[in-house]
Amino acid sequence: MGLCDQCLGFDIRALLLESAGQKPEATRNTDRNFADTGDLRPAIPHFYLLHETLVALKISAEQGCQLCQLFWQTWMVTAPKTDFTEEWLDRIFEGKVYLGCSLWSVSRQGVPYVTLSQKTSDGRNRTLSSFEAFAERDHLPDDGEHLLGRAVYSDPSSAACISVAKEWMQECLNDHEQCNATRGETHLPTRVIEVGDDTCRPKLVTTNGKVGTWIALSYCWGGDSKFVLNEKKRAELEAGVPVENFPGTLRDAILITRRLRIKYIWIDALCIQQDSKEDWAREASKMRDVYSGAVLTVIAANSPSTISGIFSTREQKSARVPVEWKASVGSKRPCKVFLRLGSELWDHKLQASRLMTRGWTLQEGLLAPRTLSYGKQQMIWECSRHQSDEGGRITRATEDYRVKGFLQRLINLGKDSHPKPKRGLLSRLSLRMDKPDEWWKPYGIANPYDKWYDIVQQFTGRSLTKDSDTLPALSGIAKAFQSVLDDTYCAGLWKKDILCSLMWVRSPSYPADNLTRFVPARPSTYLAPSWSWASIAGKEASMIGNWKNRECLPTALNVAKVVSISTILEGSDPFGQVIEGGELVLKARFCRINSVPPTYSLSREWPTPDDKFPEPPSRENYTIQEIVYNNLLIVDALIYEFFQQHKPHQNQHFGLVELVRWDLAPASRVPGMDFLIVESTGKREGEYRKVGQLALRKEEIPNKDAVTPEQYANTVQSNKAFDEIVEANWRKKTVILV
């Protein structure tokens, strides 16, 4: 049948041009430059009357109209039930059916969505589904092509598909000033794979300081790959290996490099000697330079292992139904466009891919000035200027931790020298860095340390094959930060910000089988001092919000003093793995804790009445000790940290180290205290290990009728503890945290 008369009368060109031509509105959101783009286009929900009822749409679809079939089948996926009658449909989904445009933002969405909606009898709009209009790349209309997506190639290895990536790269290299601030000859990594052309065998070469251009590969090993550089395989790799003998993912990366006409590619498995601990440590410390210096990083986002390959056949979810692009007067190019489901090419599958859950790939993607990601559905390009996808959308990233612009500027600024300012009050207190020119302000960042912890939180939500990779997998980003912070890196924290960095929390890892309360696993090796978030396993590491309000600290009633801080490196990389021996020395108010609960709280069973706080030998500081005891029974993150850090010894004791006493705590605006919970190590006097943290607030006693009995009791208890601590006037003590 083709299209029904109603669908033939739909002018999609007029709809999209009218939508784009509307007066833009403020989005009330900020873009990657942290400014409101002011490019929001209002919705036009009732542009064209398609059918009088949803039943009429259904009948037209049954009679063979291909476009009505697309609309009907798409709506049926979300229908509340499938066994309905036409009478039920008329009653529940009454209203005329229209085609129109959704509210959309040019910078966020790239192209407008065509909506199928109903206008109900009371005037409300009910959206049934959304579609994206697209066209073939070689059959674009004379006007309005920026409002259309592009068809995705079914074969990502095809010459036509790779030509799209080539266009992206050339446009960025030639036209994006902010992406090429330091472009020029760059020293090649220590080793690279020379890909040659289709007649050559790719081979490993040692560069000896030569300059050149290379591509880097970010991918998932997927277990113990045997195709790696080691002493046994070195001669074979240097002589050259037929490209078909490479594992699928590495083979496809070499083919991409060839087609982009780049001579070299860097692949960690083949360019770092895997059976040499010294070579691995030395080359891993250069990761920042490898990825930030590469002309492009290819991300094998849809490849779970080295053997799976990068190229995979794309499947179209919906049938292609041509819709006429009614040409403007004088147009010499008649054109057909198509509609696909609006969510069909969302990049959520790319972000949910196994590669995007790996710890190493975060810095690989952020350090790279340009990335080309091969997902299940399409290719996606990202550079400092924008994100483009194969489906034709050119958008700005919405998640600031993903913004390349910030980190690329950080890297470039690190190559410039700053005049050193006089040290301010907060710097003298070791509470934050000096601010020579506040270069971060255009990015809407109150303090660059906050950005660091945003990245740490994202990083710790990912997984690592080896626990010992925790610090090395973040070392490239740390090096980029250090170059402009003018600060000393201390096992995941920063010296000038150290006091603000100690109140971290790691989210527990929960078991899928629910047999235990948490995953009862400790790190397989020493990772970092106990005062660092990197010292334990777990999920996201987050900072307690108060500590982001650093400007409030000079007005606090009491602040612990940082006496010294040190770490011992395993190798020569100041941002890499550390070994035991590091310590943080504080001078702070201290209270000894007499009792903590046993670690059986990791059981699935929750505390019972028998788990009550035992009567201490003295009533001194009784209330705060009871709070600590109870928190170690019921607060998940605290129990999880205690379980991993706790190492018992004979005559062991515990304590509270008061980091700060607030007149008005920044977030709650009430008096407060923040503590570290520590345990003695038994090795020397004054040496402790951090096993948790505690925030105490003195709030106004609520009306009993306005809160639960438990909330009322907790508030009363917290206030009592606060007053007891103030009255006790704890003595200051030198505490050595290891």
C-alpha positions as CSV (number, residue, x, y, z in Angstrom):
1,M,0.0,0.0,0.0
2,G,2.8,2.5,0.7
3,L,1.4,5.4,2.7
4,C,-2.2,6.4,3.5
5,D,-3.5,9.8,2.4
6,Q,-3.0,11.2,5.9
7,C,0.7,10.2,6.0
8,L,1.2,11.5,2.4
9,G,0.0,14.9,3.6
10,F,2.5,15.2,6.4
11,D,5.2,17.8,5.7
12,I,8.1,16.8,7.8
13,R,10.3,19.5,6.4
14,A,7.9,22.2,7.3
15,L,7.6,20.8,10.9
16,L,11.4,20.6,11.5
17,L,12.1,24.0,10.0
18,E,9.3,25.6,12.0
19,S,10.6,24.0,15.2
20,A,14.2,25.2,14.6
21,G,13.1,28.6,13.7
22,Q,11.4,29.4,17.0
23,K,12.8,31.9,19.4
24,P,15.2,30.0,21.7
25,E,14.6,29.9,25.4
26,A,16.9,29.4,28.4
27,T,17.5,25.8,29.2
28,R,18.2,26.4,32.9
29,N,21.0,24.0,32.5
30,T,24.7,24.6,31.8
31,D,26.8,23.2,29.0
32,R,30.4,22.0,29.1
33,N,31.6,25.6,29.5
34,F,29.2,25.9,32.4
35,A,27.0,28.6,30.8
36,D,23.3,28.3,29.9
37,T,23.2,27.7,26.2
38,G,19.9,29.4,25.7
39,D,19.0,27.1,22.8
40,L,15.8,25.4,24.0
41,R,13.2,25.2,21.3
42,P,9.5,24.9,22.5
43,A,7.4,21.9,21.7
44,I,5.0,21.9,18.8
45,P,2.9,18.9,19.8
46,H,-0.1,19.5,17.4
47,F,1.5,20.4,14.2
48,Y,-0.4,18.0,11.9
49,L,-3.6,16.1,12.5
50,L,-2.8,12.5,11.5
51,H,-6.0,10.6,12.7
52,E,-9.2,11.4,14.6
53,T,-8.6,8.5,17.0
54,L,-6.0,5.9,18.0
55,V,-8.4,3.3,16.6
56,A,-8.2,5.0,13.2
57,L,-4.4,4.8,13.4
58,K,-4.7,1.1,14.2
59,I,-7.1,0.5,11.3
60,S,-4.8,2.3,8.9
61,A,-1.8,0.2,10.0
62,E,-3.9,-3.0,9.5
63,Q,-4.8,-1.8,6.0
64,G,-1.1,-1.6,5.1
65,C,0.1,2.0,5.6
66,Q,3.8,1.5,6.4
67,L,4.2,4.7,8.4
68,C,1.1,4.0,10.4
69,Q,2.4,0.5,11.0
70,L,5.6,2.1,12.4
71,F,3.7,4.4,14.7
72,W,1.3,1.7,15.9
73,Q,3.9,-1.0,16.5
74,T,6.1,1.5,18.4
75,W,3.2,2.5,20.6
76,M,2.2,-1.1,21.2
77,V,5.6,-1.8,22.9
78,T,4.6,0.7,25.7
79,A,0.8,-0.1,25.7
80,P,-0.5,-0.9,29.2
81,K,-2.0,-4.1,27.9
82,T,-2.2,-6.0,24.6
83,D,-5.5,-7.8,24.9
84,F,-7.7,-4.8,24.5
85,T,-10.7,-4.0,22.4
86,E,-11.3,-1.0,20.2
87,E,-13.9,0.2,22.6
88,W,-11.4,0.1,25.5
89,L,-8.9,1.9,23.3
90,D,-11.4,4.7,22.5
91,R,-12.3,5.1,26.1
92,I,-8.9,5.0,27.7
93,F,-6.9,6.7,25.0
94,E,-9.5,9.1,23.7
95,G,-8.3,12.1,21.7
96,K,-7.1,13.1,18.2
97,V,-3.7,11.8,17.1
98,Y,-1.1,14.4,16.0
99,L,2.4,14.6,14.6
100,G,4.6,17.3,16.0
101,C,7.9,18.2,17.7
102,S,9.1,17.8,21.2
103,L,10.8,20.4,23.4
104,W,14.5,20.1,22.5
105,S,17.9,21.7,23.0
106,V,20.3,22.1,20.1
107,S,23.4,21.6,22.3
108,R,22.0,18.6,24.2
109,Q,20.0,16.7,21.6
110,G,21.5,17.7,18.3
111,V,18.3,17.2,16.3
112,P,14.6,17.5,17.1
113,Y,12.3,14.6,17.8
114,V,9.1,14.0,15.9
115,T,6.4,13.1,18.3
116,L,3.2,11.1,18.0
117,S,0.8,12.4,20.5
118,Q,-2.9,12.8,21.4
119,K,-4.8,15.9,22.4
120,T,-7.3,14.9,25.1
121,S,-10.7,16.3,25.6
122,D,-9.5,18.5,28.4
123,G,-6.8,20.0,26.3
124,R,-3.8,18.0,27.7
125,N,-1.1,16.5,25.5
126,R,-0.4,12.8,25.8
127,T,2.9,11.7,24.1
128,L,2.7,8.2,22.6
129,S,6.2,7.9,21.1
130,S,9.1,9.9,19.7
131,F,11.0,9.5,16.5
132,E,14.2,10.8,15.0
133,A,14.2,11.8,11.3
134,F,17.3,10.8,9.4
135,A,18.7,10.5,5.8
136,E,21.4,8.7,3.9
137,R,24.7,10.6,4.0
138,D,24.9,10.7,0.2
139,H,21.2,11.7,-0.3
140,L,20.8,14.8,1.9
141,P,18.3,17.6,1.1
142,D,19.2,21.0,-0.1
143,D,18.0,22.6,3.2
144,G,17.5,21.5,6.7
145,E,20.1,18.8,6.7
146,H,21.3,19.9,10.1
147,L,17.9,18.9,11.5
148,L,18.3,15.3,10.3
149,G,20.2,12.4,11.7
150,R,22.2,10.1,9.5
151,A,21.8,6.5,8.6
152,V,24.0,4.1,10.5
153,Y,26.1,1.7,8.4
154,S,25.3,-2.0,8.9
155,D,29.0,-2.9,8.5
156,P,31.3,-0.8,10.7
157,S,34.3,-2.1,8.9
158,S,33.2,-0.7,5.5
159,A,35.1,2.0,3.7
160,A,32.0,4.3,3.9
161,C,31.8,3.9,7.7
162,I,35.5,4.5,8.3
163,S,35.3,7.6,6.0
164,V,33.0,9.2,8.5
165,A,35.6,8.7,11.3
166,K,38.2,10.2,8.9
167,E,36.0,13.3,8.3
168,W,35.6,13.8,12.1
169,M,39.3,13.6,12.7
170,Q,40.3,15.9,9.9
171,E,37.7,18.5,10.9
172,C,39.0,18.4,14.5
173,L,42.7,18.6,13.4
174,N,42.0,21.4,10.9
175,D,39.2,23.5,12.5
176,H,39.1,23.0,16.3
177,E,41.4,25.5,17.8
178,Q,40.8,24.3,21.4
179,C,41.6,20.7,20.4
180,N,45.0,21.6,19.0
181,A,46.5,24.0,21.6
182,T,49.7,21.9,21.7
183,R,49.6,20.2,18.4
184,G,53.0,19.6,16.9
185,E,55.7,16.9,16.7
186,T,55.5,14.6,19.7
187,H,57.9,12.0,20.9
188,L,56.6,8.5,20.2
189,P,56.1,6.1,23.1
190,T,59.0,3.8,23.9
191,R,57.5,1.1,21.7
192,V,54.8,1.2,19.1
193,I,53.3,-1.2,16.4
194,E,54.1,0.0,12.9
195,V,51.0,-1.0,11.0
196,G,52.2,-0.5,7.4
197,D,49.8,-1.1,4.6
198,D,47.7,-4.1,3.5
199,T,50.9,-5.7,2.0
200,C,52.9,-5.4,5.2
201,R,53.1,-7.4,8.5
202,P,52.5,-5.1,11.5
203,K,55.7,-5.1,13.7
204,L,56.9,-3.9,17.0
205,V,59.4,-1.1,16.8
206,T,61.5,0.6,19.5
207,T,61.3,4.3,18.8
208,N,64.5,5.6,20.5
209,G,63.1,9.1,21.0
210,K,61.7,9.6,17.5
211,V,58.8,11.9,16.9
212,G,55.7,10.9,15.1
213,T,51.9,10.4,15.2
214,W,50.2,7.4,16.7
215,I,46.8,6.0,17.7
216,A,46.2,4.5,21.1
217,L,43.9,1.6,21.8
218,S,41.6,1.4,24.9
219,Y,40.1,-2.1,25.2
220,C,39.3,-4.9,27.5
221,W,41.7,-7.8,27.8
222,G,39.0,-10.2,28.9
223,G,41.1,-12.6,30.9
224,D,44.6,-14.0,30.4
225,S,45.5,-13.1,26.8
226,K,48.5,-15.0,25.5
227,F,49.2,-12.6,22.7
228,V,51.4,-10.2,24.6
229,L,54.9,-8.8,24.6
230,N,57.3,-10.9,26.6
231,E,60.9,-12.1,26.3
232,K,59.8,-15.2,24.4
233,K,57.6,-13.4,21.8
234,R,59.7,-10.2,21.4
235,A,61.7,-11.4,18.3
236,E,58.5,-12.6,16.6
237,L,56.7,-9.3,17.1
238,E,59.8,-7.3,16.0
239,A,60.0,-9.4,12.8
240,G,56.3,-8.8,12.0
241,V,53.2,-10.9,12.4
242,P,50.5,-11.4,9.7
243,V,47.6,-9.1,10.6
244,E,45.2,-12.1,10.5
245,N,47.1,-13.7,13.3
246,F,46.4,-10.9,15.8
247,P,43.5,-11.4,18.2
248,G,40.3,-9.9,16.8
249,T,40.2,-6.7,18.7
250,L,43.9,-5.9,18.1
251,R,43.6,-6.9,14.4
252,D,40.6,-4.5,13.9
253,A,42.4,-1.7,15.7
254,I,45.3,-2.1,13.3
255,L,42.9,-2.0,10.3
256,I,41.3,1.2,11.6
257,T,44.8,2.8,12.0
258,R,45.7,1.9,8.5
259,R,42.5,3.3,7.0
260,L,42.9,6.5,9.0
261,R,46.4,6.7,7.4
262,I,48.3,6.7,10.7
263,K,51.6,4.9,10.8
264,Y,51.7,3.7,14.4
265,I,49.4,2.3,17.1
266,W,50.1,1.8,20.8
267,I,48.6,-1.2,22.4
268,D,49.6,-1.8,26.0
269,A,49.7,-5.6,25.8
270,L,52.2,-5.4,22.9
271,C,54.1,-2.2,23.8
272,I,54.8,-3.0,27.5
273,Q,56.8,-6.1,28.4
274,Q,54.3,-8.1,30.4
275,D,56.9,-10.4,32.1
276,S,59.1,-7.5,33.4
277,K,57.9,-5.8,36.5
278,E,60.4,-3.0,36.0
279,D,59.3,-2.4,32.4
280,W,55.7,-2.4,33.3
281,A,56.1,0.1,36.1
282,R,58.2,2.4,34.0
283,E,55.9,2.3,31.0
284,A,52.7,2.5,33.1
285,S,54.0,5.8,34.5
286,K,54.0,7.2,31.0
287,M,50.3,6.4,30.4
288,R,49.4,10.1,30.6
289,D,51.8,11.0,27.8
290,V,50.8,8.0,25.7
291,Y,47.1,8.8,25.7
292,S,47.3,12.6,25.8
293,G,49.9,12.6,23.0
294,A,48.0,10.2,20.7
295,V,46.3,11.9,17.8
296,L,43.3,9.6,18.5
297,T,42.3,6.9,21.0
298,V,40.2,4.1,19.6
299,I,37.8,2.7,22.3
300,A,36.7,-0.9,21.7
301,A,33.5,-0.3,23.7
302,N,31.7,-3.4,22.4
303,S,34.6,-5.8,22.7
304,P,34.6,-7.9,25.9
305,S,38.0,-9.4,25.2
306,T,41.0,-9.3,22.9
307,I,39.6,-12.0,20.7
308,S,36.1,-10.7,20.1
309,G,36.9,-8.0,17.6
310,I,35.8,-4.4,17.3
311,F,33.5,-4.6,14.3
312,S,30.0,-6.1,14.8
313,T,27.0,-6.1,12.6
314,R,24.4,-3.5,13.6
315,E,20.8,-4.6,13.6
316,Q,18.0,-2.1,12.9
317,K,15.1,-2.3,15.3
318,S,12.5,-0.6,13.1
319,A,11.6,-0.9,9.4
320,R,12.8,1.8,7.1
321,V,9.8,3.8,5.9
322,P,10.5,6.6,3.4
323,V,8.9,10.0,4.0
324,E,9.0,12.7,1.4
325,W,11.1,15.8,2.2
326,K,8.9,18.3,0.3
327,A,11.6,20.3,-1.5
328,S,11.7,24.0,-1.5
329,V,10.9,26.0,-4.6
330,G,13.8,25.6,-7.1
331,S,15.3,22.6,-5.4
332,K,17.0,20.3,-7.8
333,R,17.3,17.4,-5.3
334,P,14.2,15.4,-4.4
335,C,14.9,13.6,-1.1
336,K,13.4,10.9,1.1
337,V,14.0,10.8,4.8
338,F,13.2,8.1,7.4
339,L,12.1,7.8,11.0
340,R,13.6,5.7,13.7
341,L,12.6,5.3,17.4
342,G,14.1,8.3,19.3
343,S,15.9,6.1,21.8
344,E,17.2,3.7,19.2
345,L,20.7,5.2,19.1
346,W,21.1,6.5,22.6
347,D,24.6,5.8,23.9
348,H,23.4,4.2,27.2
349,K,24.5,0.8,25.8
350,L,28.0,2.3,25.1
351,Q,28.2,3.6,28.7
352,A,26.9,0.3,30.1
353,S,29.4,-1.8,28.1
354,R,31.9,-3.9,30.0
355,L,34.8,-1.7,28.9
356,M,33.2,1.3,30.6
357,T,33.1,-0.6,33.9
358,R,36.9,-1.1,33.9
359,G,39.1,1.2,36.0
360,W,41.9,1.7,33.5
361,T,39.7,2.9,30.7
362,L,38.5,6.0,32.6
363,Q,41.9,7.8,32.4
364,E,42.4,6.4,28.9
365,G,39.3,8.2,27.7
366,L,39.8,11.4,29.7
367,L,43.4,11.9,28.9
368,A,42.9,11.4,25.1
369,P,42.3,14.6,23.2
370,R,40.1,12.7,20.8
371,T,38.3,9.4,21.1
372,L,36.5,7.2,18.6
373,S,34.3,4.7,20.3
374,Y,33.0,1.6,18.6
375,G,29.7,0.6,20.3
376,K,27.1,-2.0,19.6
377,Q,25.0,0.4,17.6
378,Q,27.3,3.1,16.1
379,M,30.6,5.0,16.3
380,I,30.8,8.0,18.6
381,W,33.4,10.7,18.4
382,E,34.4,13.0,21.3
383,C,36.8,15.8,21.5
384,S,37.1,19.0,23.5
385,R,34.7,20.8,21.3
386,H,31.8,18.4,21.0
387,Q,30.5,14.8,20.7
388,S,29.4,13.5,17.3
389,D,27.8,10.1,16.6
390,E,27.4,8.1,13.5
391,G,23.6,8.7,13.8
392,G,24.2,12.3,12.9
393,R,23.9,14.1,16.3
394,I,26.4,16.7,17.3
395,T,26.0,17.4,21.0
396,R,27.8,18.7,24.1
397,A,28.5,16.3,27.0
398,T,26.2,16.7,29.9
399,E,28.3,15.0,32.6
400,D,31.1,17.3,33.7
401,Y,33.4,14.4,34.7
402,R,33.3,13.3,31.1
403,V,34.3,16.7,29.7
404,K,37.5,16.4,27.8
405,G,37.8,20.2,27.6
406,F,38.6,20.5,31.3
407,L,41.3,17.8,31.5
408,Q,42.8,18.8,28.2
409,R,43.1,22.4,29.4
410,L,44.5,21.0,32.6
411,I,47.2,19.2,30.6
412,N,48.0,22.2,28.5
413,L,48.2,24.6,31.4
414,G,50.6,22.2,33.1
415,K,53.0,23.0,30.3
416,D,53.0,26.7,31.2
417,S,54.6,28.2,34.2
418,H,52.7,30.1,36.9
419,P,54.2,32.8,39.1
420,K,54.1,31.5,42.7
421,P,51.9,33.7,44.9
422,K,52.2,34.4,48.6
423,R,50.7,31.7,50.7
424,G,47.2,32.4,52.0
425,L,45.7,31.5,55.3
426,L,44.1,28.2,54.1
427,S,47.3,27.2,52.5
428,R,49.3,27.8,55.7
429,L,46.8,25.6,57.5
430,S,47.3,22.9,54.8
431,L,43.6,23.2,53.9
432,R,43.9,24.0,50.3
433,M,46.1,25.1,47.4
434,D,47.0,28.7,46.6
435,K,45.2,30.0,43.6
436,P,47.6,31.8,41.2
437,D,45.0,32.8,38.7
438,E,41.9,30.6,39.4
439,W,42.2,29.1,35.9
440,W,39.4,26.7,36.8
441,K,36.7,29.4,37.2
442,P,35.5,29.3,33.6
443,Y,34.5,25.6,34.2
444,G,32.3,26.5,37.1
445,I,34.5,24.7,39.6
446,A,34.7,26.1,43.1
447,N,37.9,24.3,43.8
448,P,39.9,21.9,41.5
449,Y,40.2,19.4,44.3
450,D,36.5,18.9,44.1
451,K,36.9,17.9,40.4
452,W,39.6,15.5,41.4
453,Y,37.3,13.8,43.9
454,D,34.5,13.7,41.3
455,I,36.9,11.7,39.1
456,V,37.9,9.5,42.0
457,Q,34.2,8.7,42.7
458,Q,33.7,7.8,39.0
459,F,36.9,5.7,39.0
460,T,36.1,3.8,42.2
461,G,32.7,2.8,40.7
462,R,34.6,0.7,38.2
463,S,36.4,-2.6,38.6
464,L,40.1,-3.7,38.3
465,T,41.4,-7.1,37.7
466,K,44.3,-6.5,40.1
467,D,43.8,-4.6,43.4
468,S,47.4,-3.3,43.0
469,D,46.3,-1.3,39.9
470,T,44.2,1.1,42.0
471,L,46.7,3.9,42.1
472,P,48.5,3.2,38.8
473,A,45.2,3.2,36.9
474,L,44.6,6.8,38.0
475,S,48.3,7.9,37.8
476,G,48.0,9.7,34.5
477,I,45.1,11.9,35.6
478,A,46.9,12.6,38.9
479,K,50.0,13.7,37.0
480,A,47.8,16.1,34.9
481,F,46.4,17.6,38.1
482,Q,49.7,17.9,39.9
483,S,51.2,19.9,37.1
484,V,48.9,22.9,37.8
485,L,48.0,22.3,41.5
486,D,51.7,22.7,42.4
487,D,50.9,20.1,45.2
488,T,52.4,16.8,46.4
489,Y,50.4,13.7,45.6
490,C,49.9,11.3,48.5
491,A,48.4,7.9,47.6
492,G,45.2,9.3,46.0
493,L,45.1,12.5,48.1
494,W,46.8,15.8,48.0
495,K,49.1,17.2,50.6
496,K,47.7,20.8,50.7
497,D,44.2,19.4,50.8
498,I,44.8,16.5,53.1
499,L,42.7,17.5,56.1
500,C,39.7,18.0,53.8
501,S,40.3,14.6,52.2
502,L,40.1,12.3,55.3
503,M,36.3,12.2,55.7
504,W,35.9,9.8,52.7
505,V,33.3,6.9,52.6
506,R,33.5,3.8,50.3
507,S,30.2,2.3,49.3
508,P,30.2,-1.5,50.1
509,S,30.2,-4.2,47.5
510,Y,27.0,-6.3,47.9
511,P,26.9,-10.0,47.0
512,A,24.5,-11.1,44.2
513,D,23.6,-14.2,46.2
514,N,22.7,-12.3,49.4
515,L,24.4,-15.0,51.5
516,T,26.4,-12.4,53.4
517,R,25.7,-8.8,54.3
518,F,28.6,-7.6,52.1
519,V,31.2,-9.1,49.9
520,P,33.5,-10.3,52.7
521,A,36.7,-9.6,50.7
522,R,39.8,-7.7,51.7
523,P,42.5,-6.4,49.3
524,S,44.9,-9.1,48.2
525,T,47.9,-6.9,48.9
526,Y,48.8,-3.6,50.6
527,L,47.3,-0.8,48.6
528,A,47.7,2.5,50.5
529,P,47.9,4.0,54.0
530,S,44.6,3.6,56.0
531,W,43.9,7.3,55.7
532,S,43.6,7.0,51.9
533,W,40.4,5.9,50.1
534,A,42.7,3.7,48.0
535,S,43.5,1.5,51.1
536,I,40.4,-0.7,50.9
537,A,38.3,-2.4,48.2
538,G,34.7,-1.3,47.5
539,K,32.6,0.8,45.3
540,E,32.3,4.6,44.9
541,A,34.5,6.7,47.2
542,S,32.8,9.9,48.1
543,M,33.6,12.9,50.3
544,I,31.3,14.0,53.1
545,G,29.8,17.2,51.6
546,N,30.9,19.5,54.5
547,W,34.5,19.2,53.5
548,K,33.8,20.8,50.1
549,N,33.1,24.0,51.9
550,R,36.8,24.7,52.5
551,E,36.3,28.5,52.9
552,C,34.4,27.8,56.2
553,L,37.4,26.1,57.8
554,P,39.3,29.2,59.0
555,T,36.2,30.2,61.0
556,A,35.9,26.8,62.7
557,L,36.3,26.6,66.5
558,N,39.0,24.0,66.3
559,V,40.9,22.4,63.4
560,A,43.4,19.5,63.7
561,K,47.0,20.4,62.7
562,V,48.8,18.5,60.0
563,V,52.3,17.9,61.3
564,S,53.7,15.9,58.4
565,I,52.7,13.4,55.7
566,S,54.7,11.0,53.7
567,T,54.4,7.9,51.5
568,I,56.9,5.4,50.2
569,L,56.8,4.6,46.5
570,E,57.1,1.1,45.2
571,G,58.9,2.4,42.1
572,S,60.0,5.7,40.6
573,D,56.5,7.0,39.6
574,P,55.3,9.5,42.2
575,F,51.8,8.8,41.2
576,G,52.0,5.0,41.2
577,Q,51.8,2.2,43.7
578,V,53.0,2.8,47.3
579,I,54.3,0.3,49.9
580,E,53.9,0.2,53.7
581,G,55.6,2.9,55.7
582,G,53.7,6.0,54.7
583,E,52.2,8.0,57.6
584,L,50.2,11.1,58.4
585,V,50.9,12.8,61.7
586,L,48.2,15.0,63.2
587,K,48.0,17.0,66.4
588,A,44.4,16.9,67.4
589,R,42.0,16.4,70.3
590,F,41.7,12.7,71.1
591,C,39.3,10.5,73.0
592,R,40.0,6.9,73.9
593,I,37.2,4.4,73.0
594,N,36.8,1.4,75.3
595,S,34.7,-1.0,73.2
596,V,33.7,-1.7,69.6
597,P,31.4,-4.5,68.4
598,P,32.9,-7.7,66.9
599,T,32.9,-8.1,63.1
600,Y,30.1,-10.6,63.1
601,S,28.0,-7.6,62.0
602,L,28.9,-8.7,58.4
603,S,26.4,-11.5,58.8
604,R,23.0,-11.2,57.1
605,E,21.5,-11.0,60.6
606,W,20.9,-7.5,61.9
607,P,21.8,-6.5,65.4
608,T,19.7,-8.0,68.2
609,P,19.0,-6.7,71.7
610,D,22.0,-8.7,72.9
611,D,24.2,-6.4,70.8
612,K,23.7,-3.4,73.0
613,F,26.6,-1.2,74.0
614,P,28.4,-2.9,77.1
615,E,28.7,-0.9,80.2
616,P,32.2,0.8,80.2
617,P,34.4,0.9,83.3
618,S,33.9,4.7,83.4
619,R,31.0,7.0,82.5
620,E,33.3,9.5,81.0
621,N,32.5,10.2,77.3
622,Y,29.8,7.5,77.7
623,T,27.4,8.9,75.1
624,I,29.8,9.3,72.2
625,Q,31.2,5.9,72.8
626,E,27.7,4.4,72.6
627,I,27.1,6.2,69.3
628,V,30.4,4.9,67.9
629,Y,29.5,1.3,69.0
630,N,26.0,1.5,67.5
631,N,27.1,3.0,64.2
632,L,29.6,0.1,63.9
633,L,26.6,-2.2,64.1
634,I,24.2,-0.6,61.7
635,V,25.9,1.9,59.3
636,D,26.8,-0.1,56.2
637,A,29.8,2.0,54.9
638,L,31.3,2.2,58.4
639,I,31.0,-1.5,59.0
640,Y,32.5,-2.3,55.6
641,E,35.5,-0.1,56.1
642,F,36.1,-1.4,59.7
643,F,35.9,-5.0,58.4
644,Q,38.7,-4.4,55.9
645,Q,40.9,-2.2,58.0
646,H,40.7,-3.9,61.4
647,K,43.8,-5.8,62.6
648,P,43.5,-6.9,66.2
649,H,46.3,-7.2,68.7
650,Q,46.7,-7.8,72.4
651,N,45.5,-4.9,74.6
652,Q,44.2,-3.0,71.6
653,H,42.3,0.2,72.1
654,F,40.4,2.5,69.8
655,G,39.9,6.3,69.6
656,L,38.3,9.3,68.1
657,V,40.4,12.0,66.5
658,E,38.6,15.3,66.3
659,L,39.3,16.9,62.8
660,V,37.2,20.0,63.2
661,R,34.7,21.6,65.6
662,W,32.2,23.7,63.7
663,D,30.4,26.8,65.2
664,L,28.0,26.3,62.3
665,A,28.6,23.3,60.1
666,P,28.5,24.4,56.4
667,A,25.7,22.1,55.2
668,S,23.4,21.9,58.2
669,R,24.2,25.3,59.7
670,V,24.2,23.9,63.2
671,P,27.1,23.2,65.7
672,G,29.0,20.1,64.8
673,M,32.1,17.9,65.1
674,D,33.8,15.6,62.6
675,F,36.0,12.7,63.8
676,L,38.1,9.8,62.5
677,I,37.7,6.5,64.2
678,V,41.1,4.9,64.8
679,E,42.5,1.7,66.3
680,S,46.0,1.2,67.8
681,T,48.4,-0.9,65.7
682,G,50.4,-2.2,68.7
683,K,53.7,-1.3,67.0
684,R,54.6,1.9,68.7
685,E,53.1,4.5,71.0
686,G,50.7,6.9,69.3
687,E,50.5,4.8,66.0
688,Y,46.9,4.2,64.8
689,R,45.0,2.9,61.8
690,K,41.9,4.7,60.4
691,V,38.9,2.4,60.6
692,G,36.1,4.8,60.0
693,Q,34.7,8.3,60.4
694,L,31.8,10.0,62.3
695,A,30.0,13.3,62.0
696,L,28.2,14.6,65.0
697,R,25.7,17.5,64.9
698,K,23.8,19.4,67.6
699,E,20.4,20.1,66.2
700,E,17.3,21.6,67.7
701,I,15.3,19.0,69.6
702,P,12.2,18.4,67.4
703,N,8.6,18.1,68.5
704,K,8.0,14.4,69.5
705,D,4.9,14.3,67.3
706,A,6.7,15.5,64.2
707,V,9.3,12.7,64.0
708,T,9.6,9.0,64.7
709,P,10.6,7.9,68.2
710,E,14.0,6.7,66.9
711,Q,14.7,10.1,65.2
712,Y,13.8,11.9,68.4
713,A,16.0,9.6,70.5
714,N,19.0,9.9,68.1
715,T,18.8,13.8,68.2
716,V,18.7,13.8,72.0
717,Q,21.6,11.4,72.1
718,S,23.7,13.4,69.6
719,N,23.1,16.6,71.5
720,K,24.0,15.0,74.8
721,A,27.2,13.6,73.3
722,F,28.1,17.0,71.9
723,D,27.7,18.8,75.3
724,E,29.7,16.1,77.1
725,I,32.6,16.5,74.7
726,V,32.6,20.3,75.0
727,E,32.6,19.9,78.8
728,A,35.3,17.2,78.8
729,N,37.7,19.4,76.8
730,W,39.7,16.5,75.3
731,R,43.4,16.9,75.4
732,K,45.4,17.2,72.2
733,K,47.6,14.3,71.2
734,T,50.0,13.5,68.4
735,V,48.4,10.8,66.4
736,I,50.5,8.9,63.8
737,L,48.1,7.4,61.1
738,V,49.6,4.6,59.0
